[in-house]
Structures are given as C-alpha cells and as structure tokens.
C-alpha cells in the first residue's frame, strides 16, 4: 500500500507532466538552461528542482517541485505571457501529509480588458464557482488583490485530489483557448507595454512583498531574488527585447 508521501509525490509528478503534455499539443516548447545558481534551491530545508521553458509566441513557463521532502511537498506551474493581451497564470499545489493547499490564480497584467478578454475572465470565474463546495483556503490580503482577477484556493484532503487536479486542467484549458483566440500584438509598442506591465508586477512583488516572495527574499536576499524572478521565475529579462 502506498504511503501518503508516495501518493503526494506521484501527484506532483503527474500534474507537471500533464501540464507540459497539454501545452505541447498546441505549442512548441523549448527547455531553457536554468542558471546554475537557480537550478536547485534550498528553501527552508526544502530542496526544489527548477525547470524553465519558452512557450513559442506565448512566453515563459516555470515549474518548481519539491517532491522528496518527508515533511512538506509542493509544486508550482507558472505561465507569464508576453506576446498577447493575456493574464499571468500561477499555480501552487502543496502537501503536508494528508493536508492539501491548492491555488490557481489569474492576474490581470494587461492594459486593455476588452470584451474578448473579459469573456475569458468570466470563464475562469465560472470554473471557480463550479468547485465552490470544496473548502476554501483562507487568504491574507495583499496589494496584488487589485490585479488578481480569479483565485481558486482550496484546503482539502486526499478524497478531493481528483477534483483539485481537474481544477488545474480546466484553468489551463481555458488559458489555452483564450490564447488561441487572442490576436498577437502587431506593434512593438504594444508588446513593450505588455512587458512593462509584467515587469511592474515583478518589481512590486519584490518591493512590496508577497507570501512566497518574502520567503525567497529571506533565504536568498533581495538582489538574488530579483535575478531569479527576472531570469527564471517570470523571465522578464529574457523577453525584454
């Protein structure tokens, strides 16, 4: 019989593999070489493996996983778009034995919220409401609430594992559909405005704080965290030009 540690590890591997596999159905993914200082991070005695991809004509994909800790396991799957009027999609799935803390978030890092854009934000909200019976995870208020359009944060037990994986799959499917139906920027000025919105968000995370950002800063220091975010986590340095 599998231990809960093995169950959680399998869920981590499966979610990341499924996310990558789904993206590859629609996009060409190129794995980037993560700078050596960021390939494996020790955060509060948790050892994270970092991987990064370029999603062609979309933007940056980051995956992080800590699957082998006996105390706390987690994985992250983050897409930061740069070439279309699309939101940031960030997810964290955390496991403390049989306690699960799951977050799927959409951030309005755009200058224009036209009818097409808002129609897909509504689809994310409908998906959020579909899973309302799952217990919500309490959230601390933050400055980013002003740009966070949708957040499905759940605190559950293994009985809800399948549904929680479904939430991620549905979010990703909506984002892909949104991307497929959103025109690419035709002017460099528009692309640069999108990059600027992304960079402003990253700068505010570092300057004004966020739950995970504060942990990174405490462990790595502000300047290394800034490099990590710019070079790897969100990739703003890579998509500037």
C-alpha positions as CSV (number, residue, x, y, z in Angstrom):
1,X,0.0,0.0,0.0
2,X,1.3,3.4,-1.0
3,X,2.3,5.8,1.8
4,X,0.9,9.3,1.7
5,X,4.4,10.5,0.8
6,X,4.4,8.4,-2.3
7,X,0.9,9.4,-3.2
8,X,1.8,13.1,-2.9
9,X,5.0,12.6,-4.9
10,X,3.0,10.9,-7.7
11,X,0.5,13.8,-7.7
12,X,3.3,16.3,-8.1
13,X,5.0,14.4,-11.0
14,X,1.6,13.7,-12.7
15,X,0.4,17.4,-12.6
16,X,3.6,18.8,-14.0
17,X,3.9,16.1,-16.7
18,X,0.2,16.6,-17.7
19,X,0.6,20.4,-17.8
20,X,3.7,20.0,-20.1
21,X,2.0,17.4,-22.3
22,X,-1.1,19.6,-22.7
23,X,0.9,22.6,-23.8
24,X,2.9,20.5,-26.3
25,X,-0.3,19.7,-28.1
26,X,-0.6,23.3,-29.1
27,X,2.8,24.9,-28.8
28,X,6.5,24.3,-29.4
29,X,8.2,24.2,-26.0
30,X,12.0,24.8,-25.7
31,X,13.5,24.0,-22.4
32,X,15.9,26.7,-21.2
33,X,19.2,26.1,-19.4
34,X,18.5,27.5,-15.9
35,X,21.5,29.4,-14.5
36,X,23.4,27.1,-12.2
37,X,22.7,29.2,-9.1
38,X,19.0,28.6,-9.5
39,X,18.7,25.0,-10.8
40,X,18.3,23.6,-7.3
41,X,17.2,25.8,-4.4
42,X,17.2,25.1,-0.7
43,X,14.3,27.0,0.7
44,X,13.8,26.4,4.5
45,X,15.3,22.9,4.2
46,X,13.1,22.1,1.2
47,X,15.0,21.2,-1.9
48,X,13.4,22.5,-5.1
49,X,14.2,21.4,-8.7
50,X,13.7,24.3,-11.1
51,X,12.9,23.9,-14.8
52,X,12.1,26.6,-17.3
53,X,10.6,26.6,-20.8
54,X,9.9,29.1,-23.7
55,X,6.4,28.6,-25.0
56,X,6.8,29.8,-28.6
57,X,4.9,33.0,-29.3
58,X,3.4,32.9,-25.8
59,X,6.1,33.4,-23.1
60,X,7.7,31.9,-20.0
61,X,6.9,28.7,-18.3
62,X,8.4,27.8,-14.9
63,X,8.0,24.6,-13.0
64,X,9.2,24.0,-9.4
65,X,8.9,20.9,-7.4
66,X,9.9,19.6,-4.0
67,X,8.8,16.0,-4.2
68,X,11.2,14.3,-1.8
69,X,10.7,16.1,1.5
70,X,9.1,13.8,4.1
71,X,7.6,16.9,5.8
72,X,6.2,19.2,3.1
73,X,6.0,18.6,-0.6
74,X,4.9,21.1,-3.3
75,X,5.0,22.0,-7.0
76,X,4.4,25.2,-9.0
77,X,3.4,25.8,-12.6
78,X,3.6,29.4,-13.8
79,X,2.9,30.9,-17.2
80,X,3.8,34.5,-17.9
81,X,2.7,35.6,-21.4
82,X,4.4,38.4,-23.3
83,X,3.1,38.5,-26.9
84,X,-0.6,38.8,-26.5
85,X,-3.1,40.5,-24.2
86,X,-3.2,37.6,-21.7
87,X,-3.1,37.3,-17.9
88,X,-0.5,35.7,-15.7
89,X,-1.4,32.1,-14.7
90,X,0.2,30.9,-11.5
91,X,-0.4,27.7,-9.5
92,X,0.9,26.2,-6.3
93,X,0.0,22.7,-5.1
94,X,1.2,22.0,-1.5
95,X,1.1,18.8,0.5
96,X,1.6,18.4,4.2
97,X,0.9,14.7,4.7
98,X,-2.9,14.4,4.1
99,X,-3.5,18.1,4.1
100,X,-3.6,19.8,0.7
101,X,-3.3,23.5,0.0
102,X,-4.1,24.3,-3.7
103,X,-4.0,27.7,-5.5
104,X,-4.8,28.5,-9.1
105,X,-4.6,32.2,-9.8
106,X,-5.2,34.6,-12.7
107,X,-3.7,38.1,-12.7
108,X,-4.8,41.0,-15.0
109,X,-1.3,42.1,-16.1
110,X,-2.8,43.9,-19.2
111,X,-3.5,47.4,-20.3
112,X,-6.7,46.5,-22.2
113,X,-9.6,44.5,-20.9
114,X,-11.8,44.3,-24.0
115,X,-14.9,42.1,-24.4
116,X,-12.9,39.1,-25.6
117,X,-10.6,39.4,-22.6
118,X,-13.4,39.8,-20.1
119,X,-15.3,36.8,-21.6
120,X,-12.5,34.5,-20.7
121,X,-12.1,36.0,-17.2
122,X,-15.7,35.1,-16.8
123,X,-14.9,31.5,-17.9
124,X,-12.3,31.3,-15.2
125,X,-14.8,32.6,-12.7
126,X,-17.4,30.0,-13.7
127,X,-14.8,27.3,-13.3
128,X,-14.0,28.7,-9.8
129,X,-17.7,28.6,-8.8
130,X,-18.1,25.1,-10.1
131,X,-15.9,23.9,-7.3
132,X,-17.4,26.0,-4.6
133,X,-18.2,23.0,-2.4
134,X,-14.6,22.3,-1.7
135,X,-13.3,24.1,1.4
136,X,-11.7,27.4,0.7
137,X,-8.2,28.2,2.0
138,X,-8.0,31.5,4.0
139,X,-6.0,34.1,2.1
140,X,-4.1,37.1,3.5
141,X,-5.0,40.4,1.8
142,X,-2.2,42.0,-0.3
143,X,-1.6,44.8,-2.7
144,X,-1.9,42.2,-5.6
145,X,-5.6,41.7,-4.9
146,X,-6.2,44.7,-7.2
147,X,-4.9,42.8,-10.2
148,X,-5.9,39.2,-9.1
149,X,-9.0,38.5,-11.2
150,X,-9.7,35.0,-10.1
151,X,-8.2,32.8,-7.3
152,X,-9.3,29.3,-6.5
153,X,-7.6,28.4,-3.2
154,X,-8.6,25.2,-1.5
155,X,-7.7,23.4,1.7
156,X,-8.6,19.7,1.3
157,X,-7.9,16.1,2.0
158,X,-6.9,13.2,-0.4
159,X,-10.6,12.5,-1.1
160,X,-10.6,15.6,-3.2
161,X,-7.4,15.0,-5.1
162,X,-9.0,14.2,-8.4
163,X,-11.2,17.3,-8.3
164,X,-8.3,19.5,-7.5
165,X,-6.3,18.2,-10.4
166,X,-9.4,18.8,-12.6
167,X,-9.4,22.5,-11.5
168,X,-5.8,22.9,-12.8
169,X,-6.6,21.2,-16.0
170,X,-9.7,23.3,-16.6
171,X,-7.8,26.5,-15.9
172,X,-5.0,25.6,-18.3
173,X,-7.5,24.6,-21.0
174,X,-9.3,28.0,-20.6
175,X,-6.0,29.8,-20.8
176,X,-5.0,27.9,-24.0
177,X,-8.4,28.6,-25.6
178,X,-8.0,32.3,-24.6
179,X,-4.5,32.4,-26.2
180,X,-5.7,30.7,-29.4
181,X,-8.5,33.3,-29.8
182,X,-6.5,36.4,-28.9
183,X,-4.6,38.2,-31.6
184,X,-0.9,38.7,-31.3
185,X,0.4,42.3,-30.8
186,X,1.1,43.8,-34.3
187,X,3.1,46.7,-33.0
188,X,6.3,46.7,-31.0
189,X,4.9,49.4,-28.8
190,X,2.1,47.2,-27.6
191,X,4.4,44.3,-26.9
192,X,6.6,46.6,-24.9
193,X,3.6,47.9,-22.9
194,X,2.8,44.3,-22.0
195,X,6.4,43.6,-21.0
196,X,6.3,46.7,-18.8
197,X,3.1,45.6,-17.0
198,X,4.8,42.2,-16.3
199,X,7.9,43.9,-15.0
200,X,6.0,46.3,-12.8
201,X,4.2,43.4,-11.2
202,X,7.5,41.6,-10.6
203,X,9.1,44.7,-9.1
204,X,6.1,45.3,-6.8
205,X,6.3,41.7,-5.6
206,X,9.9,42.3,-4.6
207,X,9.5,45.8,-3.2
208,X,6.1,45.4,-1.5
209,X,6.1,41.7,-0.8
210,X,4.1,38.6,-1.3
211,X,3.9,35.4,0.7
212,X,6.3,33.3,-1.3
213,X,8.3,36.3,-2.4
214,X,9.0,37.2,1.2
215,X,10.3,33.6,1.8
216,X,12.6,33.9,-1.3
217,X,13.9,37.3,-0.1
218,X,14.6,35.9,3.4
219,X,16.6,33.0,2.1
220,X,18.3,34.4,-1.0
221,X,18.3,38.2,-0.3
222,X,16.6,40.8,-2.4
223,X,19.1,41.1,-5.2
224,X,19.3,37.3,-5.9
225,X,15.5,37.1,-5.7
226,X,15.3,39.9,-8.3
227,X,17.7,38.0,-10.6
228,X,15.8,34.7,-10.0
229,X,12.5,36.4,-10.9
230,X,13.9,38.2,-13.9
231,X,16.0,35.3,-15.4
232,X,13.9,32.3,-14.4
233,X,10.6,32.5,-12.5
234,X,8.9,35.1,-14.7
235,X,11.6,35.6,-17.3
236,X,11.2,39.4,-17.7
237,X,14.9,39.8,-18.5
238,X,14.6,37.2,-21.3
239,X,11.6,38.8,-23.1
240,X,12.6,42.5,-22.8
241,X,13.7,42.8,-26.4
